[in-house]
Amino acid sequence: MKNDIQESRMITLAAPAGGLASGAGVVIGSLFGIAARTVLVGEQVAISTEGVYELPKLASAVIAAGARVSWDDTAKQINVPARGRFPVGTAIEAAGNGIATVHVRLDGVVTAAV
């Protein structure tokens, strides 16, 4: 297609303040994604907005397989949906109290803090 710009699974944007580490979750505007590489603030970086990723989670959060999950942009981790968090996807495995990561299928749609 002559009007095709880029595949929507990977979006290239400028890194926010503080830059990004490879594999880090990030909210940029209304997009949530996972950084493809480590970059400094303002550098162009591809973020993946779809796929399944192992992400940090609040260790005390109890998340069931198939449950909707949200990104806490202050703590930079997955948590249960609540005010101030960004809905980003669905847990594909259970992750109980004491577990520090969870596998998440990203929705690939725009998000906003609840």
C-alpha positions in Angstrom: 0.0 0.0 0.0 1.3 3.4 -0.9 -0.1 5.0 2.3 1.3 2.4 4.7 3.5 4.0 7.4 4.5 1.3 9.8 3.2 -2.0 11.2 1.0 -1.2 14.3 2.5 -3.9 16.5 5.7 -1.8 16.9 5.3 2.0 17.2 8.4 4.3 17.0 8.2 7.3 19.3 10.6 9.6 21.3 11.6 8.2 24.7 10.1 10.2 27.7 12.0 11.9 30.5 14.4 9.5 32.1 14.8 7.4 28.9 14.0 3.8 28.8 15.6 0.4 29.4 15.1 -2.5 27.0 12.1 -4.5 28.1 10.6 -1.7 30.2 6.9 -0.9 30.2 6.1 2.7 29.3 3.1 4.9 28.8 3.6 7.6 26.2 0.4 9.7 25.7 -2.4 7.1 25.2 -0.1 4.2 24.2 1.4 1.5 26.4 4.2 -0.6 25.2 7.4 -2.4 25.9 10.7 -0.7 24.9 12.7 -2.7 22.3 16.0 -1.2 23.4 17.7 1.1 25.9 17.6 4.7 24.9 18.1 8.2 26.4 15.3 10.8 26.7 14.2 12.1 23.3 15.8 9.3 21.3 13.6 7.3 19.0 12.6 3.9 20.3 10.3 1.2 19.0 7.7 0.0 21.6 5.7 -3.1 21.2 2.0 -2.6 21.8 1.0 -6.2 21.3 2.3 -9.6 22.3 2.9 -11.5 25.5 5.5 -10.2 28.0 6.8 -11.1 31.4 6.3 -7.8 33.4 7.1 -6.8 37.0 4.0 -6.8 39.3 3.3 -5.7 42.8 4.4 -8.7 44.8 1.3 -8.6 47.1 -1.2 -8.4 44.2 -3.2 -11.5 43.5 -3.9 -11.9 39.8 -5.9 -14.8 38.3 -5.3 -16.3 34.9 -7.5 -14.4 32.4 -7.9 -11.4 34.7 -7.6 -7.9 33.3 -4.5 -6.1 34.5 -3.4 -2.4 34.7 0.0 -0.6 34.6 0.9 1.5 37.6 3.0 4.1 35.9 4.4 5.5 39.1 5.6 2.2 40.4 6.4 0.9 36.9 4.6 -2.4 37.4 1.5 -4.4 36.7 -1.3 -4.4 39.3 -5.0 -5.1 39.5 -7.2 -2.4 37.9 -7.8 0.6 40.1 -8.1 4.4 40.0 -5.0 6.0 38.5 -3.8 2.9 36.7 -3.7 2.2 32.9 -5.6 -0.9 31.6 -3.1 -2.7 29.4 -4.1 -6.3 28.9 -4.9 -9.7 30.4 -2.8 -12.0 32.6 -2.3 -15.4 30.8 -1.2 -17.1 34.1 -2.1 -16.8 37.7 0.4 -14.8 39.9 -0.3 -14.8 43.6 1.0 -13.1 46.6 4.8 -13.1 46.7 5.2 -13.4 43.0 7.1 -10.4 41.5 6.2 -11.0 37.8 3.3 -11.9 35.6 2.9 -12.9 31.9 0.6 -10.4 30.2 -1.0 -10.3 26.8 -1.0 -6.6 25.7 -4.2 -5.3 24.2 -2.6 -3.0 21.7 -5.3 -0.4 22.1 -5.1 3.1 23.5 -5.2 3.5 27.3 -5.9 6.1 29.9 -5.7 6.1 33.6 -9.0 5.1 35.2 
